[in-house]
Amino acid sequence: MASRACDGCDTNVSIAGGIANIWSQESRPTEGIVLELADDTEHFLCYDCIDRLPDDQEVTAADVAALSAQTDD
């Protein structure tokens, strides 16, 4: 399985669709998805970062940038 860095926390997580482990039959779940946000930007986020997004407003790129600032603290 391939991996990709989360746009929120910069952690490498597993993603489906890669051929890295095609011969080993290793099965790992996808740990993130690409979201299209209210401001028409797209960001790949891990499930932990998705859980940290605000629930009470339209999510924008500024909210993703805020996730990165939270992990730097």
CHARMM internal coordinates of N, CA and C (Angstrom, degrees):
IC EDIT
DIST 1 N 1 CA 1.4355
DIST 1 CA 1 C 1.5296
ANGL 1 N 1 CA 1 C 109.05
DIST 1 C 2 N 1.2778
ANGL 1 CA 1 C 2 N 116.68
DIHE 1 N 1 CA 1 C 2 N 143.53
DIST 2 N 2 CA 1.4603
ANGL 1 C 2 N 2 CA 122.59
DIHE 1 CA 1 C 2 N 2 CA 179.17
DIST 2 CA 2 C 1.5216
ANGL 2 N 2 CA 2 C 109.54
DIHE 1 C 2 N 2 CA 2 C -82.47
DIST 2 C 3 N 1.3187
ANGL 2 CA 2 C 3 N 115.48
DIHE 2 N 2 CA 2 C 3 N 170.15
DIST 3 N 3 CA 1.4592
ANGL 2 C 3 N 3 CA 119.35
DIHE 2 CA 2 C 3 N 3 CA 176.04
DIST 3 CA 3 C 1.5197
ANGL 3 N 3 CA 3 C 109.22
DIHE 2 C 3 N 3 CA 3 C -134.13
DIST 3 C 4 N 1.3151
ANGL 3 CA 3 C 4 N 114.99
DIHE 3 N 3 CA 3 C 4 N 162.66
DIST 4 N 4 CA 1.4608
ANGL 3 C 4 N 4 CA 122.12
DIHE 3 CA 3 C 4 N 4 CA -179.30
DIST 4 CA 4 C 1.5134
ANGL 4 N 4 CA 4 C 108.04
DIHE 3 C 4 N 4 CA 4 C -150.34
DIST 4 C 5 N 1.3235
ANGL 4 CA 4 C 5 N 116.44
DIHE 4 N 4 CA 4 C 5 N 147.39
DIST 5 N 5 CA 1.4651
ANGL 4 C 5 N 5 CA 121.19
DIHE 4 CA 4 C 5 N 5 CA 179.15
DIST 5 CA 5 C 1.5273
ANGL 5 N 5 CA 5 C 110.21
DIHE 4 C 5 N 5 CA 5 C -79.92
DIST 5 C 6 N 1.3112
ANGL 5 CA 5 C 6 N 115.42
DIHE 5 N 5 CA 5 C 6 N 135.49
DIST 6 N 6 CA 1.4587
ANGL 5 C 6 N 6 CA 121.94
DIHE 5 CA 5 C 6 N 6 CA 176.71
DIST 6 CA 6 C 1.5331
ANGL 6 N 6 CA 6 C 108.35
DIHE 5 C 6 N 6 CA 6 C -70.87
DIST 6 C 7 N 1.3272
ANGL 6 CA 6 C 7 N 116.98
DIHE 6 N 6 CA 6 C 7 N 135.80
DIST 7 N 7 CA 1.4610
ANGL 6 C 7 N 7 CA 121.33
DIHE 6 CA 6 C 7 N 7 CA 178.34
DIST 7 CA 7 C 1.5298
ANGL 7 N 7 CA 7 C 112.12
DIHE 6 C 7 N 7 CA 7 C -70.91
DIST 7 C 8 N 1.3287
ANGL 7 CA 7 C 8 N 117.16
DIHE 7 N 7 CA 7 C 8 N -16.86
DIST 8 N 8 CA 1.4556
ANGL 7 C 8 N 8 CA 120.41
DIHE 7 CA 7 C 8 N 8 CA -178.78
DIST 8 CA 8 C 1.5164
ANGL 8 N 8 CA 8 C 113.52
DIHE 7 C 8 N 8 CA 8 C -89.45
DIST 8 C 9 N 1.3333
ANGL 8 CA 8 C 9 N 117.19
DIHE 8 N 8 CA 8 C 9 N -45.49
DIST 9 N 9 CA 1.4719
ANGL 8 C 9 N 9 CA 120.26
DIHE 8 CA 8 C 9 N 9 CA -174.27
DIST 9 CA 9 C 1.5219
ANGL 9 N 9 CA 9 C 113.08
DIHE 8 C 9 N 9 CA 9 C -120.27
DIST 9 C 10 N 1.3311
ANGL 9 CA 9 C 10 N 117.80
DIHE 9 N 9 CA 9 C 10 N -4.00
DIST 10 N 10 CA 1.4621
ANGL 9 C 10 N 10 CA 124.56
DIHE 9 CA 9 C 10 N 10 CA 178.42
DIST 10 CA 10 C 1.5278
ANGL 10 N 10 CA 10 C 113.63
DIHE 9 C 10 N 10 CA 10 C 65.40
DIST 10 C 11 N 1.3252
ANGL 10 CA 10 C 11 N 117.51
DIHE 10 N 10 CA 10 C 11 N 18.92
DIST 11 N 11 CA 1.4573
ANGL 10 C 11 N 11 CA 122.81
DIHE 10 CA 10 C 11 N 11 CA 176.13
DIST 11 CA 11 C 1.5178
ANGL 11 N 11 CA 11 C 109.07
DIHE 10 C 11 N 11 CA 11 C -84.38
DIST 11 C 12 N 1.3301
ANGL 11 CA 11 C 12 N 118.04
DIHE 11 N 11 CA 11 C 12 N 135.15
DIST 12 N 12 CA 1.4670
ANGL 11 C 12 N 12 CA 121.15
DIHE 11 CA 11 C 12 N 12 CA 175.23
DIST 12 CA 12 C 1.5178
ANGL 12 N 12 CA 12 C 109.61
DIHE 11 C 12 N 12 CA 12 C -75.64
DIST 12 C 13 N 1.3290
ANGL 12 CA 12 C 13 N 115.60
DIHE 12 N 12 CA 12 C 13 N 126.13
DIST 13 N 13 CA 1.4592
ANGL 12 C 13 N 13 CA 121.06
DIHE 12 CA 12 C 13 N 13 CA 179.40
DIST 13 CA 13 C 1.5230
ANGL 13 N 13 CA 13 C 109.50
DIHE 12 C 13 N 13 CA 13 C -126.80
DIST 13 C 14 N 1.3182
ANGL 13 CA 13 C 14 N 116.90
DIHE 13 N 13 CA 13 C 14 N 157.22
DIST 14 N 14 CA 1.4669
ANGL 13 C 14 N 14 CA 122.99
DIHE 13 CA 13 C 14 N 14 CA -179.79
DIST 14 CA 14 C 1.5184
ANGL 14 N 14 CA 14 C 110.49
DIHE 13 C 14 N 14 CA 14 C -70.89
DIST 14 C 15 N 1.3429
ANGL 14 CA 14 C 15 N 114.59
DIHE 14 N 14 CA 14 C 15 N 139.96
DIST 15 N 15 CA 1.4639
ANGL 14 C 15 N 15 CA 120.10
DIHE 14 CA 14 C 15 N 15 CA 174.36
DIST 15 CA 15 C 1.5232
ANGL 15 N 15 CA 15 C 108.75
DIHE 14 C 15 N 15 CA 15 C -130.68
DIST 15 C 16 N 1.3002
ANGL 15 CA 15 C 16 N 115.87
DIHE 15 N 15 CA 15 C 16 N 149.70
DIST 16 N 16 CA 1.4635
ANGL 15 C 16 N 16 CA 121.01
DIHE 15 CA 15 C 16 N 16 CA 179.19
DIST 16 CA 16 C 1.5141
ANGL 16 N 16 CA 16 C 109.80
DIHE 15 C 16 N 16 CA 16 C -78.67
DIST 16 C 17 N 1.3097
ANGL 16 CA 16 C 17 N 115.98
DIHE 16 N 16 CA 16 C 17 N 159.92
DIST 17 N 17 CA 1.4452
ANGL 16 C 17 N 17 CA 121.12
DIHE 16 CA 16 C 17 N 17 CA 173.49
DIST 17 CA 17 C 1.5124
ANGL 17 N 17 CA 17 C 114.93
DIHE 16 C 17 N 17 CA 17 C 103.03
DIST 17 C 18 N 1.2948
ANGL 17 CA 17 C 18 N 118.34
DIHE 17 N 17 CA 17 C 18 N -10.73
DIST 18 N 18 CA 1.4596
ANGL 17 C 18 N 18 CA 119.86
DIHE 17 CA 17 C 18 N 18 CA 178.72
DIST 18 CA 18 C 1.5107
ANGL 18 N 18 CA 18 C 111.39
DIHE 17 C 18 N 18 CA 18 C -83.22
DIST 18 C 19 N 1.3309
ANGL 18 CA 18 C 19 N 116.06
DIHE 18 N 18 CA 18 C 19 N 163.07
DIST 19 N 19 CA 1.4697
ANGL 18 C 19 N 19 CA 119.81
DIHE 18 CA 18 C 19 N 19 CA 179.13
DIST 19 CA 19 C 1.5245
ANGL 19 N 19 CA 19 C 111.26
DIHE 18 C 19 N 19 CA 19 C -109.50
DIST 19 C 20 N 1.3371
ANGL 19 CA 19 C 20 N 116.59
DIHE 19 N 19 CA 19 C 20 N 13.43
DIST 20 N 20 CA 1.4620
ANGL 19 C 20 N 20 CA 120.70
DIHE 19 CA 19 C 20 N 20 CA -174.35
DIST 20 CA 20 C 1.5271
ANGL 20 N 20 CA 20 C 112.71
DIHE 19 C 20 N 20 CA 20 C -57.40
DIST 20 C 21 N 1.3190
ANGL 20 CA 20 C 21 N 118.34
DIHE 20 N 20 CA 20 C 21 N -37.28
DIST 21 N 21 CA 1.4642
ANGL 20 C 21 N 21 CA 121.28
DIHE 20 CA 20 C 21 N 21 CA -175.88
DIST 21 CA 21 C 1.5205
ANGL 21 N 21 CA 21 C 112.59
DIHE 20 C 21 N 21 CA 21 C -117.71
DIST 21 C 22 N 1.3191
ANGL 21 CA 21 C 22 N 117.22
DIHE 21 N 21 CA 21 C 22 N 30.09
DIST 22 N 22 CA 1.4603
ANGL 21 C 22 N 22 CA 120.35
DIHE 21 CA 21 C 22 N 22 CA -176.12
DIST 22 CA 22 C 1.5261
ANGL 22 N 22 CA 22 C 112.14
DIHE 21 C 22 N 22 CA 22 C -62.21
DIST 22 C 23 N 1.3181
ANGL 22 CA 22 C 23 N 118.32
DIHE 22 N 22 CA 22 C 23 N -34.42
DIST 23 N 23 CA 1.4590
ANGL 22 C 23 N 23 CA 120.57
DIHE 22 CA 22 C 23 N 23 CA -177.91
DIST 23 CA 23 C 1.5168
ANGL 23 N 23 CA 23 C 113.16
DIHE 22 C 23 N 23 CA 23 C -85.24
DIST 23 C 24 N 1.3258
ANGL 23 CA 23 C 24 N 118.14
DIHE 23 N 23 CA 23 C 24 N -23.17
DIST 24 N 24 CA 1.4652
ANGL 23 C 24 N 24 CA 119.89
DIHE 23 CA 23 C 24 N 24 CA -177.48
DIST 24 CA 24 C 1.5267
ANGL 24 N 24 CA 24 C 112.35
DIHE 23 C 24 N 24 CA 24 C -86.62
DIST 24 C 25 N 1.3312
ANGL 24 CA 24 C 25 N 117.14
DIHE 24 N 24 CA 24 C 25 N -12.62
DIST 25 N 25 CA 1.4623
ANGL 24 C 25 N 25 CA 122.09
DIHE 24 CA 24 C 25 N 25 CA -178.23
DIST 25 CA 25 C 1.5292
ANGL 25 N 25 CA 25 C 112.47
DIHE 24 C 25 N 25 CA 25 C 62.76
DIST 25 C 26 N 1.3398
ANGL 25 CA 25 C 26 N 116.68
DIHE 25 N 25 CA 25 C 26 N 19.66
DIST 26 N 26 CA 1.4626
ANGL 25 C 26 N 26 CA 119.96
DIHE 25 CA 25 C 26 N 26 CA 177.93
DIST 26 CA 26 C 1.5250
ANGL 26 N 26 CA 26 C 108.77
DIHE 25 C 26 N 26 CA 26 C -66.36
DIST 26 C 27 N 1.3181
ANGL 26 CA 26 C 27 N 116.23
DIHE 26 N 26 CA 26 C 27 N 134.62
DIST 27 N 27 CA 1.4540
ANGL 26 C 27 N 27 CA 120.85
DIHE 26 CA 26 C 27 N 27 CA -178.99
DIST 27 CA 27 C 1.5246
ANGL 27 N 27 CA 27 C 109.28
DIHE 26 C 27 N 27 CA 27 C -121.84
DIST 27 C 28 N 1.3211
ANGL 27 CA 27 C 28 N 115.79
DIHE 27 N 27 CA 27 C 28 N 114.07
DIST 28 N 28 CA 1.4574
ANGL 27 C 28 N 28 CA 121.30
DIHE 27 CA 27 C 28 N 28 CA 176.14
DIST 28 CA 28 C 1.5171
ANGL 28 N 28 CA 28 C 107.57
DIHE 27 C 28 N 28 CA 28 C -127.20
DIST 28 C 29 N 1.3250
ANGL 28 CA 28 C 29 N 117.75
DIHE 28 N 28 CA 28 C 29 N 143.19
DIST 29 N 29 CA 1.4679
ANGL 28 C 29 N 29 CA 119.34
DIHE 28 CA 28 C 29 N 29 CA -178.80
DIST 29 CA 29 C 1.5294
ANGL 29 N 29 CA 29 C 111.33
DIHE 28 C 29 N 29 CA 29 C -72.36
DIST 29 C 30 N 1.3189
ANGL 29 CA 29 C 30 N 115.79
DIHE 29 N 29 CA 29 C 30 N 153.11
DIST 30 N 30 CA 1.4552
ANGL 29 C 30 N 30 CA 121.25
DIHE 29 CA 29 C 30 N 30 CA 172.14
DIST 30 CA 30 C 1.5216
ANGL 30 N 30 CA 30 C 107.95
DIHE 29 C 30 N 30 CA 30 C -67.91
DIST 30 C 31 N 1.3270
ANGL 30 CA 30 C 31 N 116.38
DIHE 30 N 30 CA 30 C 31 N 134.86
DIST 31 N 31 CA 1.4639
ANGL 30 C 31 N 31 CA 120.66
DIHE 30 CA 30 C 31 N 31 CA -174.16
DIST 31 CA 31 C 1.5261
ANGL 31 N 31 CA 31 C 113.34
DIHE 30 C 31 N 31 CA 31 C -110.55
DIST 31 C 32 N 1.3330
ANGL 31 CA 31 C 32 N 118.10
DIHE 31 N 31 CA 31 C 32 N 15.90
DIST 32 N 32 CA 1.4542
ANGL 31 C 32 N 32 CA 121.43
DIHE 31 CA 31 C 32 N 32 CA 178.52
DIST 32 CA 32 C 1.5134
ANGL 32 N 32 CA 32 C 110.81
DIHE 31 C 32 N 32 CA 32 C -173.19
DIST 32 C 33 N 1.3492
ANGL 32 CA 32 C 33 N 115.93
DIHE 32 N 32 CA 32 C 33 N 170.19
DIST 33 N 33 CA 1.4572
ANGL 32 C 33 N 33 CA 121.69
DIHE 32 CA 32 C 33 N 33 CA 179.67
DIST 33 CA 33 C 1.5308
ANGL 33 N 33 CA 33 C 109.70
DIHE 32 C 33 N 33 CA 33 C -145.81
DIST 33 C 34 N 1.3199
ANGL 33 CA 33 C 34 N 115.14
DIHE 33 N 33 CA 33 C 34 N 161.83
DIST 34 N 34 CA 1.4596
ANGL 33 C 34 N 34 CA 121.17
DIHE 33 CA 33 C 34 N 34 CA 174.11
DIST 34 CA 34 C 1.5260
ANGL 34 N 34 CA 34 C 107.38
DIHE 33 C 34 N 34 CA 34 C -88.65
DIST 34 C 35 N 1.3294
ANGL 34 CA 34 C 35 N 115.69
DIHE 34 N 34 CA 34 C 35 N 128.48
DIST 35 N 35 CA 1.4629
ANGL 34 C 35 N 35 CA 121.26
DIHE 34 CA 34 C 35 N 35 CA 177.93
DIST 35 CA 35 C 1.5200
ANGL 35 N 35 CA 35 C 109.74
DIHE 34 C 35 N 35 CA 35 C -112.74
DIST 35 C 36 N 1.3242
ANGL 35 CA 35 C 36 N 117.49
DIHE 35 N 35 CA 35 C 36 N 137.08
DIST 36 N 36 CA 1.4567
ANGL 35 C 36 N 36 CA 122.16
DIHE 35 CA 35 C 36 N 36 CA 170.45
DIST 36 CA 36 C 1.5235
ANGL 36 N 36 CA 36 C 106.77
DIHE 35 C 36 N 36 CA 36 C -94.40
DIST 36 C 37 N 1.3120
ANGL 36 CA 36 C 37 N 116.18
DIHE 36 N 36 CA 36 C 37 N 121.24
DIST 37 N 37 CA 1.4592
ANGL 36 C 37 N 37 CA 121.45
DIHE 36 CA 36 C 37 N 37 CA -173.12
DIST 37 CA 37 C 1.5255
ANGL 37 N 37 CA 37 C 111.98
DIHE 36 C 37 N 37 CA 37 C -94.37
DIST 37 C 38 N 1.3210
ANGL 37 CA 37 C 38 N 116.37
DIHE 37 N 37 CA 37 C 38 N 172.82
DIST 38 N 38 CA 1.4600
ANGL 37 C 38 N 38 CA 122.79
DIHE 37 CA 37 C 38 N 38 CA -175.45
DIST 38 CA 38 C 1.5238
ANGL 38 N 38 CA 38 C 112.88
DIHE 37 C 38 N 38 CA 38 C -60.31
DIST 38 C 39 N 1.3382
ANGL 38 CA 38 C 39 N 117.87
DIHE 38 N 38 CA 38 C 39 N -26.48
DIST 39 N 39 CA 1.4639
ANGL 38 C 39 N 39 CA 120.97
DIHE 38 CA 38 C 39 N 39 CA -179.37
DIST 39 CA 39 C 1.5331
ANGL 39 N 39 CA 39 C 112.06
DIHE 38 C 39 N 39 CA 39 C -93.34
DIST 39 C 40 N 1.3283
ANGL 39 CA 39 C 40 N 116.59
DIHE 39 N 39 CA 39 C 40 N 19.54
DIST 40 N 40 CA 1.4723
ANGL 39 C 40 N 40 CA 124.30
DIHE 39 CA 39 C 40 N 40 CA 178.30
DIST 40 CA 40 C 1.5277
ANGL 40 N 40 CA 40 C 114.11
DIHE 39 C 40 N 40 CA 40 C 64.54
DIST 40 C 41 N 1.3283
ANGL 40 CA 40 C 41 N 118.21
DIHE 40 N 40 CA 40 C 41 N 22.39
DIST 41 N 41 CA 1.4582
ANGL 40 C 41 N 41 CA 121.46
DIHE 40 CA 40 C 41 N 41 CA 172.33
DIST 41 CA 41 C 1.5193
ANGL 41 N 41 CA 41 C 108.07
DIHE 40 C 41 N 41 CA 41 C -98.21
DIST 41 C 42 N 1.3264
ANGL 41 CA 41 C 42 N 116.12
DIHE 41 N 41 CA 41 C 42 N 156.54
DIST 42 N 42 CA 1.4631
ANGL 41 C 42 N 42 CA 121.78
DIHE 41 CA 41 C 42 N 42 CA 176.96
DIST 42 CA 42 C 1.5159
ANGL 42 N 42 CA 42 C 109.12
DIHE 41 C 42 N 42 CA 42 C -119.00
DIST 42 C 43 N 1.3349
ANGL 42 CA 42 C 43 N 115.59
DIHE 42 N 42 CA 42 C 43 N 138.09
DIST 43 N 43 CA 1.4578
ANGL 42 C 43 N 43 CA 120.84
DIHE 42 CA 42 C 43 N 43 CA -178.96
DIST 43 CA 43 C 1.5166
ANGL 43 N 43 CA 43 C 109.30
DIHE 42 C 43 N 43 CA 43 C -141.11
DIST 43 C 44 N 1.3379
ANGL 43 CA 43 C 44 N 115.51
DIHE 43 N 43 CA 43 C 44 N 137.69
DIST 44 N 44 CA 1.4591
ANGL 43 C 44 N 44 CA 120.66
DIHE 43 CA 43 C 44 N 44 CA 173.60
DIST 44 CA 44 C 1.5218
ANGL 44 N 44 CA 44 C 107.29
DIHE 43 C 44 N 44 CA 44 C -88.19
DIST 44 C 45 N 1.3297
ANGL 44 CA 44 C 45 N 116.88
DIHE 44 N 44 CA 44 C 45 N 121.79
DIST 45 N 45 CA 1.4563
ANGL 44 C 45 N 45 CA 122.04
DIHE 44 CA 44 C 45 N 45 CA -178.89
DIST 45 CA 45 C 1.5227
ANGL 45 N 45 CA 45 C 111.14
DIHE 44 C 45 N 45 CA 45 C -128.78
DIST 45 C 46 N 1.3296
ANGL 45 CA 45 C 46 N 115.56
DIHE 45 N 45 CA 45 C 46 N 141.14
DIST 46 N 46 CA 1.4593
ANGL 45 C 46 N 46 CA 120.29
DIHE 45 CA 45 C 46 N 46 CA 173.28
DIST 46 CA 46 C 1.5317
ANGL 46 N 46 CA 46 C 108.23
DIHE 45 C 46 N 46 CA 46 C -73.83
DIST 46 C 47 N 1.3110
ANGL 46 CA 46 C 47 N 116.05
DIHE 46 N 46 CA 46 C 47 N 163.91
DIST 47 N 47 CA 1.4593
ANGL 46 C 47 N 47 CA 119.78
DIHE 46 CA 46 C 47 N 47 CA -176.67
DIST 47 CA 47 C 1.5232
ANGL 47 N 47 CA 47 C 112.28
DIHE 46 C 47 N 47 CA 47 C -64.54
DIST 47 C 48 N 1.3256
ANGL 47 CA 47 C 48 N 118.58
DIHE 47 N 47 CA 47 C 48 N -32.54
DIST 48 N 48 CA 1.4637
ANGL 47 C 48 N 48 CA 120.96
DIHE 47 CA 47 C 48 N 48 CA 177.39
DIST 48 CA 48 C 1.5266
ANGL 48 N 48 CA 48 C 110.76
DIHE 47 C 48 N 48 CA 48 C -63.43
DIST 48 C 49 N 1.3215
ANGL 48 CA 48 C 49 N 117.28
DIHE 48 N 48 CA 48 C 49 N -43.05
DIST 49 N 49 CA 1.4660
ANGL 48 C 49 N 49 CA 120.30
DIHE 48 CA 48 C 49 N 49 CA 178.48
DIST 49 CA 49 C 1.5257
ANGL 49 N 49 CA 49 C 111.36
DIHE 48 C 49 N 49 CA 49 C -68.59
DIST 49 C 50 N 1.3252
ANGL 49 CA 49 C 50 N 117.89
DIHE 49 N 49 CA 49 C 50 N -37.31
DIST 50 N 50 CA 1.4631
ANGL 49 C 50 N 50 CA 120.70
DIHE 49 CA 49 C 50 N 50 CA 176.70
DIST 50 CA 50 C 1.5219
ANGL 50 N 50 CA 50 C 109.62
DIHE 49 C 50 N 50 CA 50 C -59.23
DIST 50 C 51 N 1.3267
ANGL 50 CA 50 C 51 N 117.04
DIHE 50 N 50 CA 50 C 51 N -40.54
DIST 51 N 51 CA 1.4657
ANGL 50 C 51 N 51 CA 120.84
DIHE 50 CA 50 C 51 N 51 CA 178.73
DIST 51 CA 51 C 1.5235
ANGL 51 N 51 CA 51 C 112.16
DIHE 50 C 51 N 51 CA 51 C -64.70
DIST 51 C 52 N 1.3388
ANGL 51 CA 51 C 52 N 117.82
DIHE 51 N 51 CA 51 C 52 N -24.93
DIST 52 N 52 CA 1.4562
ANGL 51 C 52 N 52 CA 121.40
DIHE 51 CA 51 C 52 N 52 CA -177.98
DIST 52 CA 52 C 1.5279
ANGL 52 N 52 CA 52 C 113.48
DIHE 51 C 52 N 52 CA 52 C -89.63
DIST 52 C 53 N 1.3392
ANGL 52 CA 52 C 53 N 118.02
DIHE 52 N 52 CA 52 C 53 N -4.07
DIST 53 N 53 CA 1.4584
ANGL 52 C 53 N 53 CA 121.29
DIHE 52 CA 52 C 53 N 53 CA 177.86
DIST 53 CA 53 C 1.5277
ANGL 53 N 53 CA 53 C 110.14
DIHE 52 C 53 N 53 CA 53 C -70.53
DIST 53 C 54 N 1.3332
ANGL 53 CA 53 C 54 N 117.89
DIHE 53 N 53 CA 53 C 54 N 151.37
DIST 54 N 54 CA 1.4660
ANGL 53 C 54 N 54 CA 120.09
DIHE 53 CA 53 C 54 N 54 CA -179.73
DIST 54 CA 54 C 1.5281
ANGL 54 N 54 CA 54 C 112.02
DIHE 53 C 54 N 54 CA 54 C -65.08
DIST 54 C 55 N 1.3229
ANGL 54 CA 54 C 55 N 115.26
DIHE 54 N 54 CA 54 C 55 N 142.04
DIST 55 N 55 CA 1.4625
ANGL 54 C 55 N 55 CA 121.51
DIHE 54 CA 54 C 55 N 55 CA 178.96
DIST 55 CA 55 C 1.5252
ANGL 55 N 55 CA 55 C 112.60
DIHE 54 C 55 N 55 CA 55 C -96.63
DIST 55 C 56 N 1.3164
ANGL 55 CA 55 C 56 N 116.92
DIHE 55 N 55 CA 55 C 56 N -14.26
DIST 56 N 56 CA 1.4624
ANGL 55 C 56 N 56 CA 120.88
DIHE 55 CA 55 C 56 N 56 CA -170.60
DIST 56 CA 56 C 1.5317
ANGL 56 N 56 CA 56 C 114.16
DIHE 55 C 56 N 56 CA 56 C -103.07
DIST 56 C 57 N 1.3315
ANGL 56 CA 56 C 57 N 117.56
DIHE 56 N 56 CA 56 C 57 N 13.01
DIST 57 N 57 CA 1.4672
ANGL 56 C 57 N 57 CA 121.04
DIHE 56 CA 56 C 57 N 57 CA -179.34
DIST 57 CA 57 C 1.5187
ANGL 57 N 57 CA 57 C 109.75
DIHE 56 C 57 N 57 CA 57 C -156.45
DIST 57 C 58 N 1.3352
ANGL 57 CA 57 C 58 N 115.51
DIHE 57 N 57 CA 57 C 58 N 167.10
DIST 58 N 58 CA 1.4630
ANGL 57 C 58 N 58 CA 121.36
DIHE 57 CA 57 C 58 N 58 CA 173.61
DIST 58 CA 58 C 1.5278
ANGL 58 N 58 CA 58 C 107.52
DIHE 57 C 58 N 58 CA 58 C -68.23
DIST 58 C 59 N 1.3080
ANGL 58 CA 58 C 59 N 117.27
DIHE 58 N 58 CA 58 C 59 N 130.96
DIST 59 N 59 CA 1.4651
ANGL 58 C 59 N 59 CA 121.83
DIHE 58 CA 58 C 59 N 59 CA -177.88
DIST 59 CA 59 C 1.5281
ANGL 59 N 59 CA 59 C 109.40
DIHE 58 C 59 N 59 CA 59 C -83.06
DIST 59 C 60 N 1.3574
ANGL 59 CA 59 C 60 N 116.13
DIHE 59 N 59 CA 59 C 60 N 136.21
DIST 60 N 60 CA 1.4593
ANGL 59 C 60 N 60 CA 122.68
DIHE 59 CA 59 C 60 N 60 CA -179.67
DIST 60 CA 60 C 1.5277
ANGL 60 N 60 CA 60 C 110.16
DIHE 59 C 60 N 60 CA 60 C -129.01
DIST 60 C 61 N 1.3205
ANGL 60 CA 60 C 61 N 115.96
DIHE 60 N 60 CA 60 C 61 N 176.73
DIST 61 N 61 CA 1.4631
ANGL 60 C 61 N 61 CA 121.73
DIHE 60 CA 60 C 61 N 61 CA 177.73
DIST 61 CA 61 C 1.5277
ANGL 61 N 61 CA 61 C 111.38
DIHE 60 C 61 N 61 CA 61 C -59.44
DIST 61 C 62 N 1.3257
ANGL 61 CA 61 C 62 N 117.71
DIHE 61 N 61 CA 61 C 62 N -31.11
DIST 62 N 62 CA 1.4668
ANGL 61 C 62 N 62 CA 121.20
DIHE 61 CA 61 C 62 N 62 CA 177.81
DIST 62 CA 62 C 1.5238
ANGL 62 N 62 CA 62 C 110.65
DIHE 61 C 62 N 62 CA 62 C -62.13
DIST 62 C 63 N 1.3256
ANGL 62 CA 62 C 63 N 117.79
DIHE 62 N 62 CA 62 C 63 N -35.62
DIST 63 N 63 CA 1.4653
ANGL 62 C 63 N 63 CA 121.26
DIHE 62 CA 62 C 63 N 63 CA 178.19
DIST 63 CA 63 C 1.5302
ANGL 63 N 63 CA 63 C 110.66
DIHE 62 C 63 N 63 CA 63 C -68.20
DIST 63 C 64 N 1.3350
ANGL 63 CA 63 C 64 N 117.42
DIHE 63 N 63 CA 63 C 64 N -36.36
DIST 64 N 64 CA 1.4616
ANGL 63 C 64 N 64 CA 121.18
DIHE 63 CA 63 C 64 N 64 CA 176.87
DIST 64 CA 64 C 1.5294
ANGL 64 N 64 CA 64 C 109.47
DIHE 63 C 64 N 64 CA 64 C -67.11
DIST 64 C 65 N 1.3279
ANGL 64 CA 64 C 65 N 117.16
DIHE 64 N 64 CA 64 C 65 N -41.52
DIST 65 N 65 CA 1.4636
ANGL 64 C 65 N 65 CA 120.99
DIHE 64 CA 64 C 65 N 65 CA 177.41
DIST 65 CA 65 C 1.5183
ANGL 65 N 65 CA 65 C 110.80
DIHE 64 C 65 N 65 CA 65 C -62.64
DIST 65 C 66 N 1.3266
ANGL 65 CA 65 C 66 N 117.45
DIHE 65 N 65 CA 65 C 66 N -35.38
DIST 66 N 66 CA 1.4578
ANGL 65 C 66 N 66 CA 121.43
DIHE 65 CA 65 C 66 N 66 CA 177.92
DIST 66 CA 66 C 1.5272
ANGL 66 N 66 CA 66 C 111.10
DIHE 65 C 66 N 66 CA 66 C -65.87
DIST 66 C 67 N 1.3328
ANGL 66 CA 66 C 67 N 117.82
DIHE 66 N 66 CA 66 C 67 N -32.80
DIST 67 N 67 CA 1.4621
ANGL 66 C 67 N 67 CA 120.99
DIHE 66 CA 66 C 67 N 67 CA 176.67
DIST 67 CA 67 C 1.5267
ANGL 67 N 67 CA 67 C 110.01
DIHE 66 C 67 N 67 CA 67 C -62.21
DIST 67 C 68 N 1.3142
ANGL 67 CA 67 C 68 N 115.92
DIHE 67 N 67 CA 67 C 68 N -42.85
DIST 68 N 68 CA 1.4569
ANGL 67 C 68 N 68 CA 121.06
DIHE 67 CA 67 C 68 N 68 CA 179.29
DIST 68 CA 68 C 1.5223
ANGL 68 N 68 CA 68 C 110.38
DIHE 67 C 68 N 68 CA 68 C -62.70
DIST 68 C 69 N 1.3158
ANGL 68 CA 68 C 69 N 117.18
DIHE 68 N 68 CA 68 C 69 N -40.52
DIST 69 N 69 CA 1.4709
ANGL 68 C 69 N 69 CA 120.64
DIHE 68 CA 68 C 69 N 69 CA 178.83
DIST 69 CA 69 C 1.5265
ANGL 69 N 69 CA 69 C 111.20
DIHE 68 C 69 N 69 CA 69 C -66.43
DIST 69 C 70 N 1.3274
ANGL 69 CA 69 C 70 N 117.78
DIHE 69 N 69 CA 69 C 70 N -33.36
DIST 70 N 70 CA 1.4700
ANGL 69 C 70 N 70 CA 121.69
DIHE 69 CA 69 C 70 N 70 CA 179.06
DIST 70 CA 70 C 1.5228
ANGL 70 N 70 CA 70 C 110.97
DIHE 69 C 70 N 70 CA 70 C -67.12
DIST 70 C 71 N 1.3238
ANGL 70 CA 70 C 71 N 117.65
DIHE 70 N 70 CA 70 C 71 N -36.79
DIST 71 N 71 CA 1.4627
ANGL 70 C 71 N 71 CA 120.28
DIHE 70 CA 70 C 71 N 71 CA -178.18
DIST 71 CA 71 C 1.5224
ANGL 71 N 71 CA 71 C 111.88
DIHE 70 C 71 N 71 CA 71 C -77.09
DIST 71 C 72 N 1.3490
ANGL 71 CA 71 C 72 N 116.89
DIHE 71 N 71 CA 71 C 72 N -19.64
DIST 72 N 72 CA 1.4706
ANGL 71 C 72 N 72 CA 120.24
DIHE 71 CA 71 C 72 N 72 CA 178.35
DIST 72 CA 72 C 1.5189
ANGL 72 N 72 CA 72 C 112.75
DIHE 71 C 72 N 72 CA 72 C -77.41
DIST 72 C 73 N 1.3291
ANGL 72 CA 72 C 73 N 117.19
DIHE 72 N 72 CA 72 C 73 N -18.89
DIST 73 N 73 CA 1.4759
ANGL 72 C 73 N 73 CA 121.34
DIHE 72 CA 72 C 73 N 73 CA -177.99
DIST 73 CA 73 C 1.4990
ANGL 73 N 73 CA 73 C 112.51
DIHE 72 C 73 N 73 CA 73 C -70.63
END
COOR INIT
IC SEED 1 N 1 CA 1 C
IC BUILD
